[in-house]
Amino acid sequence: MTGIVVSDYYDRAGEAAMVMAGWIQSGKLKTREDVVQGLDNFPQAFDMLFSGANNGKLVLKVGA
């Protein structure tokens, strides 16, 4: 097995982002995110980062 270091390919990050965006738009790649509503729930959201309670990207939505 051979691993890679992302920084070795940083010059191709734009290319990767475009390819992956196409995969997301076509449904070939699914993203996961948890959205916590309201600034009052910040402590709960912050705890989720360290407890493993979130599933993918964690977003704190404030405002409308």
Summary of the structure (lengths in Angstrom):
residues: 64
radius of gyration: 16.1
end to end distance: 47.4
largest distance: 47.4
contacts: 105
relative contact order: 0.15
helix: 53%
strand: 16%
